[in-house]
Amino acid sequence: MASLRETLEAPIPRPLFWVGTPVLGLSLVLLFMFLRFPYSDLLAPISQQIAESTGSEIRIDRIEPRITLGGPGFSLHDLRLSEVGPAPLEFEVLKVRPAWSTSWFRGNPAFAVDLSGPSLALSGILTAGDGYGFAGEIQLPDLTLLPLPTDDSISLSGALTAVGDLASVDGELQGTVAFEAEAGSAAHPAFPMALAFDALSGRAHWGGEAWLTVEAFEFEGPIISARAEGTVDRPDGAASNALDLAVQLEVANPTFQTALSAMGIRIGRDGRTKLDLGGTLQNPVFR
């Protein structure tokens, strides 16, 4: 058997030389075309197509090609999306490249995306095709910047991180998300005051018989601590989503205990109680 040195010093076989040389040359030509293509000329058509399909305007400062270990990709710098929420969404950079995924064989392109900005950061795999899907991590450094609907009665603050795998199947969202937040607060007209929390975590599943299944929810704060599980039904026509949650409360603040008692919620001497939460998201009812 030839030694490694003999193998390395041996001349390149002629068939490999005549096939490999043009392939290498073509690869280098394609590489330089990819790196030198005037991608800035694509900004206007891309923005117009997004505006026509989503009704939102997008501004991209520049596009740059990238060569990564996972393959060629692009980075889009200084993005601005308007008419998405009450305030425009701005992002510093969006990195995207084709992802190594078997979904390509099913006709569903998959892309590895990495998005960073002051109000949102995400990293994971985005799948397009018959239905959209995302698997990865999302970080919301400031929940007050979350683009909630203008008529939403819930206000939130704090930093949240969520990991999930969600997909749109026949126009309906399906999948699971686990989340945790810290040093924030939640306010709703049904509560007499905003509730500060030190830690908040949970796990929820979309799809199935219920629109949303809350598998676990924990709220730890100086005023109140809570545990909950249950379901949120699909909206029925113009009606809001109906709630069916089992809740355990531990109230440490005497003033808040009095406020809950005035709402008809009976609190034990140890500050604890169990109740069912019904009604809707906009108008919850304690039972």
LUMDRENGU-736952 format. One record per residue (C-alpha): residue in three letters; x, y, z. Coordinates in steps of 0.5 Angstrom, whole numbers, plus 500, padded with zeros to 3 digits. Each point is the difference from the previous one (the first is absolute). Example, Ala and Ser with C-alpha at 12.3 -4.5 7.8 and 13.67 -1.06 7.14 Angstrom:
<sites>
+---------+-----+-----+-----+
! residuo !   x !   y !   z !
+---------+-----+-----+-----+
!     ALA ! 525 ! 491 ! 516 !
!     SER ! 502 ! 507 ! 498 !
+---------+-----+-----+-----+
</sites>
This chain:
<sites>
+---------+-----+-----+-----+
! residuo !   x !   y !   z !
+---------+-----+-----+-----+
!     MET ! 500 ! 500 ! 500 !
!     ALA ! 503 ! 507 ! 498 !
!     SER ! 502 ! 504 ! 506 !
!     LEU ! 496 ! 507 ! 501 !
!     ARG ! 507 ! 504 ! 497 !
!     GLU ! 500 ! 496 ! 494 !
!     THR ! 492 ! 501 ! 499 !
!     LEU ! 501 ! 508 ! 501 !
!     GLU ! 506 ! 500 ! 495 !
!     ALA ! 497 ! 496 ! 495 !
!     PRO ! 497 ! 504 ! 494 !
!     ILE ! 493 ! 502 ! 499 !
!     PRO ! 496 ! 494 ! 496 !
!     ARG ! 499 ! 503 ! 493 !
!     PRO ! 492 ! 499 ! 500 !
!     LEU ! 500 ! 503 ! 507 !
!     PHE ! 504 ! 506 ! 497 !
!     TRP ! 496 ! 501 ! 494 !
!     VAL ! 493 ! 500 ! 504 !
!     GLY ! 502 ! 503 ! 507 !
!     THR ! 504 ! 506 ! 496 !
!     PRO ! 494 ! 503 ! 497 !
!     VAL ! 495 ! 498 ! 506 !
!     LEU ! 505 ! 504 ! 504 !
!     GLY ! 500 ! 506 ! 495 !
!     LEU ! 493 ! 500 ! 500 !
!     SER ! 499 ! 500 ! 507 !
!     LEU ! 505 ! 506 ! 501 !
!     VAL ! 496 ! 504 ! 495 !
!     LEU ! 493 ! 499 ! 503 !
!     LEU ! 503 ! 502 ! 507 !
!     PHE ! 503 ! 506 ! 497 !
!     MET ! 493 ! 502 ! 497 !
!     PHE ! 496 ! 498 ! 506 !
!     LEU ! 505 ! 505 ! 504 !
!     ARG ! 500 ! 505 ! 495 !
!     PHE ! 493 ! 500 ! 498 !
!     PRO ! 496 ! 507 ! 500 !
!     TYR ! 495 ! 498 ! 506 !
!     SER ! 499 ! 508 ! 501 !
!     ASP ! 496 ! 500 ! 494 !
!     LEU ! 495 ! 494 ! 503 !
!     LEU ! 498 ! 505 ! 506 !
!     ALA ! 494 ! 503 ! 496 !
!     PRO ! 497 ! 494 ! 497 !
!     ILE ! 500 ! 496 ! 507 !
!     SER ! 497 ! 506 ! 503 !
!     GLN ! 495 ! 501 ! 495 !
!     GLN ! 498 ! 492 ! 500 !
!     ILE ! 500 ! 500 ! 508 !
!     ALA ! 495 ! 506 ! 500 !
!     GLU ! 496 ! 497 ! 495 !
!     SER ! 499 ! 493 ! 504 !
!     THR ! 500 ! 503 ! 507 !
!     GLY ! 497 ! 507 ! 500 !
!     SER ! 507 ! 502 ! 504 !
!     GLU ! 505 ! 505 ! 497 !
!     ILE ! 507 ! 497 ! 501 !
!     ARG ! 507 ! 504 ! 499 !
!     ILE ! 507 ! 497 ! 500 !
!     ASP ! 506 ! 504 ! 500 !
!     ARG ! 504 ! 495 ! 497 !
!     ILE ! 501 ! 492 ! 498 !
!     GLU ! 507 ! 497 ! 501 !
!     PRO ! 502 ! 493 ! 497 !
!     ARG ! 503 ! 495 ! 506 !
!     ILE ! 504 ! 493 ! 499 !
!     THR ! 498 ! 496 ! 506 !
!     LEU ! 502 ! 493 ! 503 !
!     GLY ! 493 ! 498 ! 498 !
!     GLY ! 500 ! 503 ! 493 !
!     PRO ! 499 ! 507 ! 496 !
!     GLY ! 495 ! 505 ! 503 !
!     PHE ! 499 ! 507 ! 501 !
!     SER ! 499 ! 505 ! 505 !
!     LEU ! 495 ! 506 ! 500 !
!     HIS ! 502 ! 506 ! 504 !
!     ASP ! 496 ! 506 ! 503 !
!     LEU ! 493 ! 497 ! 499 !
!     ARG ! 494 ! 504 ! 501 !
!     LEU ! 493 ! 497 ! 500 !
!     SER ! 494 ! 505 ! 501 !
!     GLU ! 492 ! 499 ! 500 !
!     VAL ! 502 ! 493 ! 504 !
!     GLY ! 498 ! 503 ! 507 !
!     PRO ! 499 ! 506 ! 504 !
!     ALA ! 507 ! 502 ! 498 !
!     PRO ! 505 ! 498 ! 495 !
!     LEU ! 504 ! 494 ! 501 !
!     GLU ! 508 ! 501 ! 499 !
!     PHE ! 505 ! 495 ! 499 !
!     GLU ! 508 ! 501 ! 500 !
!     VAL ! 501 ! 494 ! 496 !
!     LEU ! 497 ! 494 ! 497 !
!     LYS ! 504 ! 494 ! 498 !
!     VAL ! 497 ! 495 ! 496 !
!     ARG ! 503 ! 493 ! 496 !
!     PRO ! 497 ! 494 ! 497 !
!     ALA ! 499 ! 495 ! 506 !
!     TRP ! 502 ! 493 ! 500 !
!     SER ! 493 ! 496 ! 500 !
!     THR ! 496 ! 495 ! 497 !
!     SER ! 494 ! 504 ! 499 !
!     TRP ! 503 ! 502 ! 494 !
!     PHE ! 499 ! 494 ! 497 !
!     ARG ! 492 ! 501 ! 502 !
!     GLY ! 500 ! 506 ! 496 !
!     ASN ! 501 ! 505 ! 506 !
!     PRO ! 506 ! 504 ! 500 !
!     ALA ! 504 ! 501 ! 507 !
!     PHE ! 504 ! 506 ! 502 !
!     ALA ! 505 ! 501 ! 506 !
!     VAL ! 498 ! 507 ! 502 !
!     ASP ! 503 ! 504 ! 506 !
!     LEU ! 497 ! 507 ! 501 !
!     SER ! 502 ! 505 ! 505 !
!     GLY ! 497 ! 507 ! 502 !
!     PRO ! 498 ! 504 ! 506 !
!     SER ! 493 ! 497 ! 501 !
!     LEU ! 501 ! 493 ! 497 !
!     ALA ! 506 ! 495 ! 499 !
!     LEU ! 499 ! 493 ! 497 !
!     SER ! 504 ! 494 ! 498 !
!     GLY ! 497 ! 494 ! 497 !
!     ILE ! 498 ! 496 ! 493 !
!     LEU ! 494 ! 504 ! 496 !
!     THR ! 496 ! 495 ! 496 !
!     ALA ! 496 ! 502 ! 494 !
!     GLY ! 496 ! 497 ! 495 !
!     ASP ! 493 ! 497 ! 501 !
!     GLY ! 500 ! 503 ! 507 !
!     TYR ! 505 ! 504 ! 504 !
!     GLY ! 503 ! 498 ! 506 !
!     PHE ! 506 ! 502 ! 505 !
!     ALA ! 504 ! 496 ! 505 !
!     GLY ! 505 ! 503 ! 504 !
!     GLU ! 501 ! 506 ! 505 !
!     ILE ! 497 ! 507 ! 501 !
!     GLN ! 502 ! 505 ! 505 !
!     LEU ! 496 ! 506 ! 501 !
!     PRO ! 504 ! 505 ! 505 !
!     ASP ! 495 ! 505 ! 501 !
!     LEU ! 493 ! 497 ! 500 !
!     THR ! 497 ! 507 ! 500 !
!     LEU ! 503 ! 501 ! 493 !
!     LEU ! 495 ! 494 ! 498 !
!     PRO ! 496 ! 502 ! 494 !
!     LEU ! 493 ! 497 ! 503 !
!     PRO ! 494 ! 502 ! 497 !
!     THR ! 497 ! 507 ! 502 !
!     ASP ! 494 ! 498 ! 503 !
!     ASP ! 504 ! 494 ! 504 !
!     SER ! 498 ! 502 ! 508 !
!     ILE ! 507 ! 496 ! 502 !
!     SER ! 506 ! 504 ! 501 !
!     LEU ! 507 ! 497 ! 502 !
!     SER ! 507 ! 501 ! 502 !
!     GLY ! 506 ! 497 ! 501 !
!     ALA ! 505 ! 495 ! 496 !
!     LEU ! 497 ! 494 ! 497 !
!     THR ! 503 ! 494 ! 496 !
!     ALA ! 496 ! 494 ! 497 !
!     VAL ! 502 ! 494 ! 496 !
!     GLY ! 496 ! 496 ! 496 !
!     ASP ! 498 ! 497 ! 494 !
!     LEU ! 494 ! 503 ! 496 !
!     ALA ! 497 ! 498 ! 493 !
!     SER ! 493 ! 503 ! 496 !
!     VAL ! 496 ! 494 ! 498 !
!     ASP ! 494 ! 501 ! 496 !
!     GLY ! 500 ! 507 ! 502 !
!     GLU ! 501 ! 498 ! 508 !
!     LEU ! 505 ! 501 ! 505 !
!     GLN ! 503 ! 493 ! 503 !
!     GLY ! 506 ! 499 ! 504 !
!     THR ! 503 ! 501 ! 507 !
!     VAL ! 503 ! 506 ! 503 !
!     ALA ! 504 ! 500 ! 507 !
!     PHE ! 501 ! 507 ! 503 !
!     GLU ! 503 ! 504 ! 506 !
!     ALA ! 501 ! 507 ! 502 !
!     GLU ! 503 ! 504 ! 505 !
!     ALA ! 499 ! 507 ! 504 !
!     GLY ! 494 ! 502 ! 497 !
!     SER ! 493 ! 502 ! 501 !
!     ALA ! 493 ! 498 ! 497 !
!     ALA ! 494 ! 504 ! 500 !
!     HIS ! 492 ! 499 ! 498 !
!     PRO ! 494 ! 504 ! 502 !
!     ALA ! 497 ! 494 ! 503 !
!     PHE ! 506 ! 501 ! 506 !
!     PRO ! 500 ! 506 ! 505 !
!     MET ! 507 ! 501 ! 498 !
!     ALA ! 506 ! 498 ! 496 !
!     LEU ! 503 ! 494 ! 503 !
!     ALA ! 508 ! 500 ! 500 !
!     PHE ! 503 ! 493 ! 499 !
!     ASP ! 507 ! 498 ! 502 !
!     ALA ! 500 ! 494 ! 495 !
!     LEU ! 495 ! 497 ! 495 !
!     SER ! 500 ! 494 ! 496 !
!     GLY ! 495 ! 495 ! 497 !
!     ARG ! 499 ! 495 ! 494 !
!     ALA ! 494 ! 500 ! 495 !
!     HIS ! 498 ! 496 ! 494 !
!     TRP ! 496 ! 503 ! 494 !
!     GLY ! 496 ! 495 ! 496 !
!     GLY ! 495 ! 494 ! 502 !
!     GLU ! 493 ! 500 ! 503 !
!     ALA ! 502 ! 507 ! 503 !
!     TRP ! 503 ! 506 ! 497 !
!     LEU ! 505 ! 501 ! 505 !
!     THR ! 502 ! 495 ! 506 !
!     VAL ! 503 ! 503 ! 506 !
!     GLU ! 504 ! 494 ! 502 !
!     ALA ! 504 ! 504 ! 506 !
!     PHE ! 500 ! 507 ! 502 !
!     GLU ! 504 ! 503 ! 506 !
!     PHE ! 500 ! 507 ! 503 !
!     GLU ! 504 ! 502 ! 505 !
!     GLY ! 500 ! 507 ! 503 !
!     PRO ! 500 ! 504 ! 507 !
!     ILE ! 493 ! 501 ! 500 !
!     ILE ! 497 ! 494 ! 497 !
!     SER ! 502 ! 493 ! 498 !
!     ALA ! 496 ! 496 ! 495 !
!     ARG ! 500 ! 493 ! 496 !
!     ALA ! 495 ! 499 ! 495 !
!     GLU ! 498 ! 494 ! 494 !
!     GLY ! 494 ! 499 ! 496 !
!     THR ! 498 ! 502 ! 493 !
!     VAL ! 498 ! 506 ! 495 !
!     ASP ! 495 ! 499 ! 495 !
!     ARG ! 500 ! 502 ! 493 !
!     PRO ! 496 ! 507 ! 499 !
!     ASP ! 493 ! 499 ! 498 !
!     GLY ! 498 ! 505 ! 495 !
!     ALA ! 501 ! 507 ! 502 !
!     ALA ! 501 ! 497 ! 508 !
!     SER ! 506 ! 500 ! 503 !
!     ASN ! 504 ! 494 ! 502 !
!     ALA ! 497 ! 496 ! 506 !
!     LEU ! 504 ! 498 ! 506 !
!     ASP ! 500 ! 494 ! 504 !
!     LEU ! 505 ! 500 ! 505 !
!     ALA ! 502 ! 497 ! 507 !
!     VAL ! 503 ! 505 ! 504 !
!     GLN ! 504 ! 500 ! 507 !
!     LEU ! 502 ! 506 ! 503 !
!     GLU ! 504 ! 502 ! 506 !
!     VAL ! 499 ! 508 ! 502 !
!     ALA ! 505 ! 503 ! 505 !
!     ASN ! 498 ! 507 ! 500 !
!     PRO ! 494 ! 501 ! 505 !
!     THR ! 497 ! 506 ! 495 !
!     PHE ! 500 ! 496 ! 494 !
!     GLN ! 497 ! 494 ! 504 !
!     THR ! 494 ! 505 ! 502 !
!     ALA ! 500 ! 503 ! 493 !
!     LEU ! 499 ! 492 ! 498 !
!     SER ! 494 ! 499 ! 505 !
!     ALA ! 497 ! 506 ! 498 !
!     MET ! 500 ! 497 ! 493 !
!     GLY ! 496 ! 494 ! 503 !
!     ILE ! 507 ! 495 ! 500 !
!     ARG ! 500 ! 497 ! 507 !
!     ILE ! 507 ! 500 ! 503 !
!     GLY ! 502 ! 495 ! 505 !
!     ARG ! 504 ! 502 ! 507 !
!     ASP ! 506 ! 498 ! 497 !
!     GLY ! 499 ! 504 ! 494 !
!     ARG ! 499 ! 495 ! 495 !
!     THR ! 494 ! 498 ! 496 !
!     LYS ! 498 ! 496 ! 494 !
!     LEU ! 495 ! 502 ! 494 !
!     ASP ! 498 ! 499 ! 493 !
!     LEU ! 501 ! 506 ! 495 !
!     GLY ! 495 ! 500 ! 495 !
!     GLY ! 497 ! 505 ! 495 !
!     THR ! 504 ! 503 ! 495 !
!     LEU ! 507 ! 503 ! 499 !
!     GLN ! 497 ! 507 ! 500 !
!     ASN ! 495 ! 499 ! 506 !
!     PRO ! 502 ! 494 ! 504 !
!     VAL ! 496 ! 498 ! 505 !
!     PHE ! 502 ! 496 ! 507 !
!     ARG ! 496 ! 494 ! 502 !
+---------+-----+-----+-----+
</sites>
